[in-house]
Structure formats: structure tokens, C-alpha cells
Amino acid sequence: MRPELDRADAVEDASEEPGVWRYAKATRATVLIDAEEYFQTMQQAMLNARERILMIGWDFDTRIHLEQGRRWYQKGFRRTYPSRLGSFILWLNRHRDGLEIRILKWSFGAFKFFSRGSMMVDLIRWWPHRRIDFKFDTNHPVGASHHQKIVVIDDHVAVCGGIDMTTMRWDTREHQEDDQRRKRPRGPVYGPWHDATMMIEGEAAAALGDLGRDRWARANGPKLDPIKAAAKEASAWPDKLQAQFENVEIGIARTRGAYAGQPVIDEIAELFERQIASAKEYIYAESQYFTSQRIAQAIAQRLAEENPPEILIVHAEHAEGWLEQQAMDHARAELVRTLGQLDVGNNLGLYVPFTGKTPIYVHAKIMIIDDRILRIGSANMNNRSMGLDSECDVFVDCERPGNAHCSREIARLRHSLLAEHCGLEIDEVPGLLARHGSMAAMIREIGTGRNRTLRRFELPELSGVQEALAESSLMDPEGTDEMFEPYAHGGLFRTDSLLGKVRSKLMKRK
């Protein structure tokens, strides 16, 4: 067994708290909203790297530009450095003595390389340089994906969230309806895209480094030597990036499918259940999907209470691609329809952000509870993220020792996101929330006259075939057993669950 695996397994259960892998201190942490900020920030951080950049992603595309609108960007160096990712990595290799760059990508997208001509050229250009190593990760169960989006620099600065360094991710917080800068490498313009990640400095970044080395070792990557202490003395944290949180404890949760003798890790699902149960006033969430049995069951339990919290979920109008729409859109509709039977007080609201007449694709994975818990990561509110795919979420809990000072910044982040989606100034949001009493009431009262708006999700009518596909969880399994026997455990509405019982009553009415 590789030394990295020995080390990772030794801290596998470092936290005894259900749903948490580890807690670790961060000297600084900041949420980066949308990929314009993320790409620019990561370029600056990578320029500050000394020994190693470890990049882990669902996808990478070396053709993207980290600095949009111009090919070259100058920052006081004797030589300019390129904005295109593939050329930038090669430039770092040539101009940063001793810097290792290790890239780990989920294996399924390998066939895409044949349609990414210049990316193949980049890999050929990288190949002679031993300090650049690009690997495909095939170490996962059948039908699973490696969905984590993590970058670790010198085991001291890291990012973890929902943004991949690939095409069709870049956008600004303005989400202009027709922004010609949102272009694929070959030229076509794509639609508005909303995303988020968190940058972390300190021990919490080192913990993500442990996770990253574990992934690298399981993918049969060559041994990674420990980072020297001197490399951490000058932080890679970008000079101009203001920290939202300082001296804060960060929690880390994971999902990993059972594979090669290793048991399933479902910390993320457990944490969702615990955190949803802890909400007193409101839950604000953003997710690409809403199809998870366990999350819906946790929400159902809250809606069945006498005085449930407000639950507002911002999500994409439709999943990407026809096949995903058949699976995810129909399952979401059935979940929402069933939850509606419990929601007598109209406490649950699903909303789609629009810019003008165009829906904004929501790829972010965020949850804020009572402005005391902030959670961000790669896990969607779907079944796959609960027990099959590899995922990583990080969170700040103000009730943890030393974190009480974080509540104000969490509240400001929630106000900032509401302002972004509703076409408001951030300073307008607190007063509007106080006046109207809830997020849903504020959205309803300000109306749809602005360029950017949140519109209530409208339930579609499904055919019998669509209902059956949605209930089967065939395309969105929580584990490999559901993939091959989708009806074995009751599918989306298990008969022994609150949701299953409500669904049974609805079917009898039909």
C-alpha cells in the first residue's frame, strides 16, 4: 500500500461527529461567486505557488482563458504570462523553478479530447516536462463519477466548491443576457452561468491536501513528497483578495462510493440531514438538481412540523441535455409535488433565476441556514452526490468554538446572493427582508420588473412513463445497487418513508 494511502486511512475517521470528516482551522477564507472572479483569483494564487499545485476536477479544458477579454496580462513580472490555461501551466513550469503541477481528471471525459484539438496539443507540449503530470482517475464504482472540484497550492491555500476549470463556466455576477465574452473555445456563445467556490488558507487547506493526495495515490499517481515548511511561509493567497472570514474553523464532508474493498462514505448526506433538522428560521440553498431522496425526506420532516422554517432553493430551470432532463427534471417535479402536500403553510419555494427572458443556469452548490451555517462544495441535492460519486463540501458553523464572529459575513453573503438574483443592491436586501418578513415574500413583492429576477418554479404535468422514470431513480442512483435494480428499494419514494406514504395517498386519489 502506498504511504499516502496509509496516511489518509489513518485520518479517515478523524472527526467523531456524524457527517464530518475533519475540522481544521483556516487563517483566512472567502467565497468566490461566479467564474470571472474564480479564474482571475486562481491565476494569481498559482503565480504565488512555490512547490506544488494539485488540481482535482470533474473536467479540465486547457483552451479556456483565465483572464477574459485579453490574451496577455501583466503584473510586474519581467515577462508577460498567458491567460490561456494550457499555455499558462507551461509558462509556470518554465519560470517557477521546482514547481510541480499535478492534474487529476475524471476518466469518463477522455473521449472529449478528440474534439478538443488544441488541448491534445497542450498535453503533447506538457509531456516532456516531468514536473507537469496529467492523469485520468478511473478509481470509482461502475456508473460513478469523480465530481470533486479542488485545487491545493503548497498544502497552504486551497479552493473547494462547484467550479471546474473548463469551458462554459465563465460568467460575471451581472449575468448579462447577451454577453459576447461567454464564448466556447471554437466561438459559439453560451448562456448565463452561476457558480461558486471557497478559497481557504491554513490547516484546512492542508486537510484538503490530504484528501487530494489520497485521490492521487488511488489513481496510481507517483509518490508526492511532503511540502517543505519554507514553502508555506509566503502564502499563495492573492494580495488583493479580501478575506470574508479570519481565524475560522472549517468542517469538511465527503461522499465516496463503495469500491475496491473500501466502504461507502456518505458524510455529505448525513450532514445535510443534520443541518436541515437544525434550521430554526430559514434555509437558503442553491443547487443544480433537486432529486435526493434523503434531502427531500429531511425537508418533509420539517414541513410536517407545526412551525417549519422557510426553505428557499434556487436552481436551474432544466438540467443540461435531453437525457438528464428526462431523469432530473421529472424526478424534481415529482418530489416537489409530493412535498407540496405537506407544505400547508407554503414554506417551501423553488425559484429559477432569470436575466431578462433568459434563465440563468445554476451550477452552484450552496446552503445557508439561519445565517449561522454556510456550506459550499461540489455536492448537488441529488442521489448521486449522497453515496455514489466522489464529492467534497466545506462549511462554517457559527456554533463551533471560535466561530461566533462569522454570522455577520454569512448574512452578508446571503444578502449578496439574493441581490444578484433579484437585480438589487446588496444594501437594499436587509431592509426589504425586514419589511416583508421572509425571502419568498420579498421576491413576490418586488415583482418581476427588473432585469434579473427569481421566478417561482412551475410544476409540469408528467405522463405515466415520465412518472415511472422519475420514481425509479434509474438515472440518478444513490448507489450501484439502485443503478442495476432501480425498483428494489422503492425508488424515489420508499414505502417506509414519510414521502412514500404521502405519495401513496396521492396515487390513490388518482
NUMARDREN-11097 format. One record per residue (C-alpha): x, y, z; residue number from 0; residue in one letter. Coordinates in steps of 0.02 Angstrom, whole numbers, always signed. Example, Ala and Ser with C-alpha at 12.3 -4.5 7.8 and 13.67 -1.06 7.14 Angstrom:
2
- +615 / -225 / +390 / 0 / a
- +684 / -53 / +357 / 1 / s
# end
This chain:
510
- +0 / +0 / +0 / 0 / m
- +64 / +173 / -43 / 1 / r
- +122 / +288 / +100 / 2 / p
- -9 / +418 / +51 / 3 / e
- -147 / +289 / +73 / 4 / l
- -78 / +240 / +243 / 5 / d
- -81 / +421 / +297 / 6 / r
- -255 / +456 / +226 / 7 / a
- -331 / +299 / +304 / 8 / d
- -255 / +347 / +472 / 9 / a
- -361 / +505 / +475 / 10 / v
- -512 / +427 / +386 / 11 / e
- -621 / +450 / +541 / 12 / d
- -532 / +600 / +617 / 13 / a
- -697 / +677 / +674 / 14 / s
- -818 / +580 / +782 / 15 / e
- -961 / +696 / +734 / 16 / e
- -1082 / +615 / +610 / 17 / p
- -1070 / +690 / +437 / 18 / g
- -899 / +769 / +463 / 19 / v
- -732 / +701 / +405 / 20 / w
- -623 / +832 / +487 / 21 / r
- -624 / +1003 / +568 / 22 / y
- -473 / +1115 / +540 / 23 / a
- -428 / +1297 / +566 / 24 / k
- -414 / +1421 / +424 / 25 / a
- -321 / +1584 / +444 / 26 / t
- -424 / +1656 / +302 / 27 / r
- -572 / +1601 / +196 / 28 / a
- -676 / +1684 / +60 / 29 / t
- -820 / +1630 / -52 / 30 / v
- -790 / +1667 / -236 / 31 / l
- -951 / +1694 / -334 / 32 / i
- -953 / +1655 / -520 / 33 / d
- -806 / +1604 / -627 / 34 / a
- -743 / +1775 / -681 / 35 / e
- -685 / +1804 / -502 / 36 / e
- -631 / +1623 / -479 / 37 / y
- -524 / +1609 / -635 / 38 / f
- -435 / +1775 / -603 / 39 / q
- -407 / +1735 / -420 / 40 / t
- -339 / +1562 / -457 / 41 / m
- -218 / +1630 / -585 / 42 / q
- -147 / +1749 / -455 / 43 / q
- -136 / +1612 / -325 / 44 / a
- -49 / +1494 / -446 / 45 / m
- +79 / +1629 / -485 / 46 / l
- +121 / +1630 / -298 / 47 / n
- +145 / +1441 / -288 / 48 / a
- +316 / +1379 / -233 / 49 / r
- +319 / +1188 / -230 / 50 / e
- +158 / +1108 / -292 / 51 / r
- -10 / +1143 / -373 / 52 / i
- -127 / +993 / -358 / 53 / l
- -283 / +1012 / -465 / 54 / m
- -429 / +890 / -450 / 55 / i
- -583 / +908 / -559 / 56 / g
- -730 / +831 / -647 / 57 / w
- -665 / +914 / -806 / 58 / d
- -522 / +1023 / -865 / 59 / f
- -507 / +1113 / -1030 / 60 / d
- -339 / +1193 / -1065 / 61 / t
- -416 / +1302 / -1201 / 62 / r
- -505 / +1418 / -1078 / 63 / i
- -437 / +1591 / -1035 / 64 / h
- -417 / +1635 / -853 / 65 / l
- -417 / +1820 / -895 / 66 / e
- -561 / +1861 / -1013 / 67 / q
- -556 / +1999 / -1141 / 68 / g
- -368 / +1999 / -1173 / 69 / r
- -239 / +1868 / -1213 / 70 / r
- -98 / +1931 / -1104 / 71 / w
- -98 / +2001 / -929 / 72 / y
- +44 / +2096 / -845 / 73 / q
- +78 / +2105 / -658 / 74 / k
- +252 / +2173 / -629 / 75 / g
- +346 / +2023 / -698 / 76 / f
- +490 / +2042 / -821 / 77 / r
- +395 / +1933 / -944 / 78 / r
- +211 / +1926 / -977 / 79 / t
- +116 / +1765 / -944 / 80 / y
- -26 / +1693 / -1049 / 81 / p
- -207 / +1691 / -998 / 82 / s
- -249 / +1527 / -1087 / 83 / r
- -241 / +1387 / -959 / 84 / l
- -136 / +1265 / -1060 / 85 / g
- -4 / +1395 / -1102 / 86 / s
- -9 / +1467 / -926 / 87 / f
- +32 / +1298 / -847 / 88 / i
- +179 / +1276 / -967 / 89 / l
- +237 / +1454 / -927 / 90 / w
- +233 / +1415 / -740 / 91 / l
- +338 / +1259 / -771 / 92 / n
- +468 / +1360 / -864 / 93 / r
- +475 / +1509 / -747 / 94 / h
- +450 / +1434 / -573 / 95 / r
- +599 / +1325 / -530 / 96 / d
- +550 / +1167 / -439 / 97 / g
- +361 / +1194 / -452 / 98 / l
- +261 / +1033 / -477 / 99 / e
- +92 / +1039 / -565 / 100 / i
- -14 / +883 / -542 / 101 / r
- -185 / +872 / -626 / 102 / i
- -313 / +735 / -592 / 103 / l
- -468 / +722 / -700 / 104 / k
- -616 / +603 / -701 / 105 / w
- -585 / +472 / -835 / 106 / s
- -753 / +474 / -924 / 107 / f
- -720 / +635 / -1019 / 108 / g
- -563 / +566 / -1102 / 109 / a
- -654 / +545 / -1267 / 110 / f
- -689 / +733 / -1270 / 111 / k
- -504 / +761 / -1303 / 112 / f
- -527 / +704 / -1482 / 113 / f
- -641 / +854 / -1510 / 114 / s
- -525 / +972 / -1416 / 115 / r
- -385 / +983 / -1541 / 116 / g
- -281 / +1116 / -1456 / 117 / s
- -297 / +1025 / -1290 / 118 / m
- -213 / +874 / -1366 / 119 / m
- -75 / +991 / -1423 / 120 / v
- -59 / +1056 / -1245 / 121 / d
- -39 / +880 / -1174 / 122 / l
- +95 / +844 / -1304 / 123 / i
- +184 / +1006 / -1257 / 124 / r
- +174 / +959 / -1072 / 125 / w
- +234 / +781 / -1094 / 126 / w
- +424 / +814 / -1095 / 127 / p
- +411 / +913 / -933 / 128 / h
- +421 / +792 / -787 / 129 / r
- +355 / +922 / -664 / 130 / r
- +188 / +925 / -756 / 131 / i
- +84 / +768 / -734 / 132 / d
- -93 / +747 / -804 / 133 / f
- -189 / +590 / -754 / 134 / k
- -361 / +515 / -781 / 135 / f
- -441 / +443 / -625 / 136 / d
- -531 / +278 / -656 / 137 / t
- -537 / +226 / -473 / 138 / n
- -725 / +227 / -442 / 139 / h
- -877 / +111 / -447 / 140 / p
- -963 / +70 / -611 / 141 / v
- -1076 / +215 / -659 / 142 / g
- -999 / +336 / -534 / 143 / a
- -905 / +497 / -569 / 144 / s
- -766 / +593 / -484 / 145 / h
- -857 / +757 / -456 / 146 / h
- -743 / +849 / -333 / 147 / q
- -675 / +1019 / -384 / 148 / k
- -521 / +1053 / -278 / 149 / i
- -357 / +1145 / -303 / 150 / v
- -222 / +1138 / -168 / 151 / v
- -68 / +1251 / -176 / 152 / i
- +81 / +1209 / -65 / 153 / d
- -37 / +1125 / +60 / 154 / d
- -73 / +1301 / +124 / 155 / h
- -202 / +1379 / +7 / 156 / v
- -345 / +1281 / -71 / 157 / a
- -512 / +1301 / -156 / 158 / v
- -660 / +1184 / -142 / 159 / c
- -829 / +1210 / -223 / 160 / g
- -928 / +1189 / -381 / 161 / g
- -822 / +1269 / -518 / 162 / i
- -720 / +1167 / -642 / 163 / d
- -583 / +1246 / -746 / 164 / m
- -670 / +1205 / -908 / 165 / t
- -771 / +1284 / -1046 / 166 / t
- -946 / +1357 / -1025 / 167 / m
- -912 / +1408 / -844 / 168 / r
- -852 / +1587 / -858 / 169 / w
- -977 / +1724 / -818 / 170 / d
- -989 / +1884 / -717 / 171 / t
- -1105 / +1919 / -571 / 172 / r
- -1206 / +2033 / -686 / 173 / e
- -1256 / +1881 / -793 / 174 / h
- -1292 / +1988 / -944 / 175 / q
- -1422 / +1909 / -1057 / 176 / e
- -1314 / +1929 / -1212 / 177 / d
- -1131 / +1934 / -1159 / 178 / d
- -1017 / +1904 / -1309 / 179 / q
- -872 / +1863 / -1190 / 180 / r
- -960 / +1700 / -1144 / 181 / r
- -886 / +1602 / -1289 / 182 / k
- -836 / +1422 / -1312 / 183 / r
- -658 / +1396 / -1375 / 184 / p
- -721 / +1374 / -1553 / 185 / r
- -827 / +1531 / -1548 / 186 / g
- -1012 / +1495 / -1510 / 187 / p
- -1087 / +1597 / -1368 / 188 / v
- -1165 / +1505 / -1221 / 189 / y
- -1294 / +1562 / -1094 / 190 / g
- -1276 / +1641 / -921 / 191 / p
- -1200 / +1528 / -787 / 192 / w
- -1200 / +1545 / -597 / 193 / h
- -1071 / +1456 / -489 / 194 / d
- -972 / +1468 / -327 / 195 / a
- -821 / +1402 / -230 / 196 / t
- -725 / +1442 / -71 / 197 / m
- -540 / +1487 / -52 / 198 / m
- -460 / +1431 / +111 / 199 / i
- -289 / +1462 / +192 / 200 / e
- -204 / +1366 / +331 / 201 / g
- -232 / +1196 / +413 / 202 / e
- -398 / +1171 / +324 / 203 / a
- -309 / +1187 / +157 / 204 / a
- -183 / +1057 / +216 / 205 / a
- -328 / +940 / +258 / 206 / a
- -391 / +959 / +79 / 207 / l
- -212 / +919 / +28 / 208 / g
- -226 / +754 / +122 / 209 / d
- -386 / +715 / +28 / 210 / l
- -304 / +763 / -136 / 211 / g
- -151 / +653 / -107 / 212 / r
- -267 / +509 / -63 / 213 / d
- -357 / +531 / -230 / 214 / r
- -190 / +545 / -321 / 215 / w
- -123 / +385 / -240 / 216 / a
- -283 / +288 / -275 / 217 / r
- -265 / +340 / -458 / 218 / a
- -89 / +263 / -456 / 219 / n
- -4 / +431 / -466 / 220 / g
- +182 / +438 / -423 / 221 / p
- +227 / +475 / -242 / 222 / k
- +205 / +656 / -189 / 223 / l
- +336 / +715 / -65 / 224 / d
- +281 / +820 / +85 / 225 / p
- +281 / +1008 / +60 / 226 / i
- +429 / +1093 / +146 / 227 / k
- +386 / +1213 / +286 / 228 / a
- +475 / +1355 / +197 / 229 / a
- +352 / +1346 / +52 / 230 / a
- +211 / +1397 / +170 / 231 / k
- +299 / +1549 / +242 / 232 / e
- +244 / +1658 / +96 / 233 / a
- +61 / +1617 / +66 / 234 / s
- -7 / +1594 / -109 / 235 / a
- -162 / +1692 / -55 / 236 / w
- -183 / +1832 / -185 / 237 / p
- -130 / +2002 / -120 / 238 / d
- -290 / +2091 / -172 / 239 / k
- -413 / +1959 / -112 / 240 / l
- -505 / +2016 / +43 / 241 / q
- -544 / +1881 / +170 / 242 / a
- -726 / +1864 / +225 / 243 / q
- -678 / +1753 / +371 / 244 / f
- -521 / +1755 / +477 / 245 / e
- -465 / +1628 / +607 / 246 / n
- -614 / +1516 / +572 / 247 / v
- -641 / +1330 / +594 / 248 / e
- -689 / +1240 / +433 / 249 / i
- -782 / +1075 / +427 / 250 / g
- -754 / +953 / +283 / 251 / i
- -876 / +817 / +225 / 252 / a
- -858 / +689 / +85 / 253 / r
- -951 / +565 / -22 / 254 / t
- -863 / +414 / -95 / 255 / r
- -944 / +260 / -171 / 256 / g
- -901 / +87 / -105 / 257 / a
- -759 / +20 / -211 / 258 / y
- -610 / -99 / -204 / 259 / a
- -648 / -156 / -27 / 260 / g
- -674 / +20 / +40 / 261 / q
- -847 / +57 / +116 / 262 / p
- -962 / +195 / +56 / 263 / v
- -932 / +365 / +134 / 264 / i
- -1094 / +466 / +149 / 265 / d
- -1041 / +607 / +265 / 266 / e
- -1119 / +735 / +148 / 267 / i
- -1291 / +654 / +159 / 268 / a
- -1280 / +640 / +348 / 269 / e
- -1227 / +822 / +361 / 270 / l
- -1373 / +879 / +252 / 271 / f
- -1494 / +785 / +364 / 272 / e
- -1420 / +858 / +523 / 273 / r
- -1407 / +1036 / +460 / 274 / q
- -1583 / +1038 / +387 / 275 / i
- -1650 / +972 / +552 / 276 / a
- -1559 / +1111 / +646 / 277 / s
- -1639 / +1256 / +550 / 278 / a
- -1744 / +1372 / +657 / 279 / k
- -1795 / +1514 / +540 / 280 / e
- -1740 / +1484 / +361 / 281 / y
- -1637 / +1384 / +239 / 282 / i
- -1568 / +1467 / +82 / 283 / y
- -1495 / +1344 / -44 / 284 / a
- -1429 / +1340 / -221 / 285 / e
- -1414 / +1176 / -316 / 286 / s
- -1403 / +1114 / -493 / 287 / q
- -1527 / +974 / -454 / 288 / y
- -1661 / +934 / -326 / 289 / f
- -1691 / +746 / -332 / 290 / t
- -1611 / +675 / -174 / 291 / s
- -1720 / +555 / -75 / 292 / q
- -1628 / +588 / +87 / 293 / r
- -1632 / +778 / +72 / 294 / i
- -1815 / +778 / +21 / 295 / a
- -1856 / +664 / +168 / 296 / q
- -1766 / +783 / +286 / 297 / a
- -1864 / +930 / +214 / 298 / i
- -2026 / +830 / +226 / 299 / a
- -1998 / +803 / +412 / 300 / q
- -1978 / +990 / +436 / 301 / r
- -2131 / +1035 / +331 / 302 / l
- -2236 / +915 / +434 / 303 / a
- -2195 / +1012 / +592 / 304 / e
- -2312 / +1141 / +666 / 305 / e
- -2194 / +1287 / +635 / 306 / n
- -2070 / +1242 / +496 / 307 / p
- -1930 / +1356 / +435 / 308 / p
- -1937 / +1445 / +269 / 309 / e
- -1846 / +1341 / +138 / 310 / i
- -1796 / +1429 / -23 / 311 / l
- -1700 / +1336 / -159 / 312 / i
- -1626 / +1424 / -312 / 313 / v
- -1594 / +1302 / -453 / 314 / h
- -1582 / +1280 / -641 / 315 / a
- -1742 / +1283 / -744 / 316 / e
- -1690 / +1124 / -835 / 317 / h
- -1548 / +1000 / -824 / 318 / a
- -1419 / +1002 / -963 / 319 / e
- -1456 / +887 / -1109 / 320 / g
- -1609 / +786 / -1155 / 321 / w
- -1563 / +628 / -1057 / 322 / l
- -1526 / +723 / -896 / 323 / e
- -1689 / +818 / -915 / 324 / q
- -1786 / +655 / -926 / 325 / q
- -1707 / +595 / -765 / 326 / a
- -1680 / +751 / -660 / 327 / m
- -1821 / +866 / -714 / 328 / d
- -1957 / +734 / -694 / 329 / h
- -1891 / +672 / -527 / 330 / a
- -1884 / +851 / -463 / 331 / r
- -2064 / +881 / -517 / 332 / a
- -2124 / +726 / -425 / 333 / e
- -2029 / +771 / -267 / 334 / l
- -2096 / +949 / -266 / 335 / v
- -2274 / +891 / -299 / 336 / r
- -2264 / +767 / -155 / 337 / t
- -2182 / +891 / -36 / 338 / l
- -2320 / +1014 / -80 / 339 / g
- -2446 / +901 / +7 / 340 / q
- -2353 / +928 / +170 / 341 / l
- -2319 / +1113 / +140 / 342 / d
- -2483 / +1182 / +209 / 343 / v
- -2400 / +1345 / +260 / 344 / g
- -2315 / +1374 / +92 / 345 / n
- -2144 / +1369 / +174 / 346 / n
- -2052 / +1284 / +30 / 347 / l
- -2010 / +1382 / -127 / 348 / g
- -1907 / +1332 / -280 / 349 / l
- -1850 / +1476 / -391 / 350 / y
- -1762 / +1495 / -558 / 351 / v
- -1652 / +1650 / -587 / 352 / p
- -1678 / +1746 / -748 / 353 / f
- -1583 / +1883 / -837 / 354 / t
- -1709 / +1967 / -950 / 355 / g
- -1805 / +1824 / -1031 / 356 / k
- -1661 / +1700 / -1016 / 357 / t
- -1645 / +1577 / -871 / 358 / p
- -1475 / +1576 / -784 / 359 / i
- -1402 / +1402 / -767 / 360 / y
- -1371 / +1368 / -582 / 361 / v
- -1218 / +1259 / -553 / 362 / h
- -1178 / +1323 / -377 / 363 / a
- -1197 / +1210 / -225 / 364 / k
- -1229 / +1323 / -75 / 365 / i
- -1330 / +1311 / +83 / 366 / m
- -1353 / +1446 / +216 / 367 / i
- -1452 / +1409 / +374 / 368 / i
- -1509 / +1548 / +492 / 369 / d
- -1353 / +1646 / +442 / 370 / d
- -1255 / +1534 / +561 / 371 / r
- -1209 / +1391 / +443 / 372 / i
- -1127 / +1416 / +273 / 373 / l
- -1097 / +1265 / +166 / 374 / r
- -1020 / +1257 / -7 / 375 / i
- -947 / +1118 / -111 / 376 / g
- -968 / +1001 / -258 / 377 / s
- -1119 / +901 / -197 / 378 / a
- -1287 / +933 / -278 / 379 / n
- -1454 / +894 / -198 / 380 / m
- -1466 / +733 / -299 / 381 / n
- -1448 / +550 / -257 / 382 / n
- -1280 / +525 / -343 / 383 / r
- -1198 / +653 / -229 / 384 / s
- -1259 / +562 / -74 / 385 / m
- -1175 / +393 / -98 / 386 / g
- -1105 / +357 / -271 / 387 / l
- -998 / +498 / -341 / 388 / d
- -844 / +571 / -256 / 389 / s
- -888 / +740 / -179 / 390 / e
- -817 / +864 / -55 / 391 / c
- -907 / +1002 / +40 / 392 / d
- -837 / +1129 / +163 / 393 / v
- -937 / +1225 / +292 / 394 / f
- -930 / +1356 / +429 / 395 / v
- -1040 / +1330 / +582 / 396 / d
- -1052 / +1480 / +698 / 397 / c
- -1094 / +1368 / +845 / 398 / e
- -922 / +1288 / +837 / 399 / r
- -792 / +1357 / +959 / 400 / p
- -719 / +1521 / +898 / 401 / g
- -839 / +1541 / +751 / 402 / n
- -970 / +1657 / +827 / 403 / a
- -894 / +1806 / +736 / 404 / h
- -937 / +1731 / +566 / 405 / c
- -1125 / +1759 / +570 / 406 / s
- -1119 / +1937 / +504 / 407 / r
- -1019 / +1886 / +350 / 408 / e
- -1133 / +1736 / +316 / 409 / i
- -1283 / +1852 / +322 / 410 / a
- -1197 / +1973 / +203 / 411 / r
- -1162 / +1830 / +82 / 412 / l
- -1345 / +1778 / +82 / 413 / r
- -1396 / +1959 / +52 / 414 / h
- -1268 / +1970 / -88 / 415 / s
- -1337 / +1814 / -174 / 416 / l
- -1517 / +1875 / -159 / 417 / l
- -1463 / +2043 / -228 / 418 / a
- -1375 / +1960 / -375 / 419 / e
- -1528 / +1856 / -419 / 420 / h
- -1657 / +1993 / -391 / 421 / c
- -1567 / +2138 / -475 / 422 / g
- -1547 / +2233 / -311 / 423 / l
- -1405 / +2320 / -222 / 424 / e
- -1341 / +2219 / -76 / 425 / i
- -1380 / +2358 / +49 / 426 / d
- -1562 / +2355 / -4 / 427 / e
- -1590 / +2174 / +45 / 428 / v
- -1588 / +2182 / +238 / 429 / p
- -1721 / +2317 / +241 / 430 / g
- -1831 / +2227 / +114 / 431 / l
- -1819 / +2064 / +211 / 432 / l
- -1865 / +2152 / +372 / 433 / a
- -2012 / +2239 / +289 / 434 / r
- -2085 / +2086 / +203 / 435 / h
- -2042 / +1956 / +336 / 436 / g
- -1970 / +1819 / +226 / 437 / s
- -1864 / +1789 / +71 / 438 / m
- -2014 / +1725 / -28 / 439 / a
- -2121 / +1875 / +21 / 440 / a
- -1982 / +1995 / -30 / 441 / m
- -1964 / +1910 / -200 / 442 / i
- -2152 / +1915 / -227 / 443 / r
- -2172 / +2097 / -176 / 444 / e
- -2029 / +2170 / -277 / 445 / i
- -2105 / +2090 / -432 / 446 / g
- -2027 / +2048 / -598 / 447 / t
- -1994 / +2221 / -670 / 448 / g
- -1806 / +2209 / -650 / 449 / r
- -1682 / +2138 / -774 / 450 / n
- -1631 / +1999 / -655 / 451 / r
- -1770 / +1908 / -563 / 452 / t
- -1813 / +1750 / -468 / 453 / l
- -1965 / +1661 / -538 / 454 / r
- -2061 / +1527 / -448 / 455 / r
- -2035 / +1353 / -519 / 456 / f
- -2191 / +1294 / -610 / 457 / e
- -2236 / +1111 / -593 / 458 / l
- -2253 / +1021 / -761 / 459 / p
- -2381 / +886 / -792 / 460 / e
- -2297 / +717 / -818 / 461 / l
- -2353 / +569 / -920 / 462 / s
- -2361 / +395 / -844 / 463 / g
- -2196 / +349 / -925 / 464 / v
- -2113 / +506 / -858 / 465 / q
- -2179 / +472 / -683 / 466 / e
- -2113 / +294 / -687 / 467 / a
- -1941 / +351 / -744 / 468 / l
- -1937 / +485 / -609 / 469 / a
- -1986 / +364 / -471 / 470 / e
- -1861 / +232 / -524 / 471 / s
- -1704 / +337 / -489 / 472 / s
- -1629 / +239 / -634 / 473 / l
- -1529 / +388 / -698 / 474 / m
- -1491 / +461 / -526 / 475 / d
- -1447 / +316 / -411 / 476 / p
- -1379 / +336 / -235 / 477 / e
- -1276 / +177 / -256 / 478 / g
- -1235 / +41 / -380 / 479 / t
- -1375 / -71 / -312 / 480 / d
- -1505 / +59 / -364 / 481 / e
- -1422 / +76 / -533 / 482 / m
- -1448 / -107 / -576 / 483 / f
- -1608 / -135 / -476 / 484 / e
- -1693 / +35 / -478 / 485 / p
- -1859 / -27 / -406 / 486 / y
- -1785 / -142 / -273 / 487 / a
- -1794 / -15 / -133 / 488 / h
- -1945 / +85 / -186 / 489 / g
- -1853 / +207 / -298 / 490 / g
- -1883 / +391 / -267 / 491 / l
- -2025 / +362 / -142 / 492 / f
- -1980 / +221 / -24 / 493 / r
- -2137 / +148 / +53 / 494 / t
- -2073 / +160 / +231 / 495 / d
- -2033 / +346 / +220 / 496 / s
- -2142 / +497 / +252 / 497 / l
- -2126 / +545 / +68 / 498 / l
- -2176 / +370 / +16 / 499 / g
- -2333 / +374 / +122 / 500 / k
- -2384 / +544 / +55 / 501 / v
- -2350 / +485 / -122 / 502 / r
- -2458 / +331 / -94 / 503 / s
- -2604 / +440 / -41 / 504 / k
- -2583 / +547 / -197 / 505 / l
- -2585 / +394 / -309 / 506 / m
- -2744 / +330 / -226 / 507 / k
- -2830 / +496 / -263 / 508 / r
- -2789 / +474 / -447 / 509 / k
# end
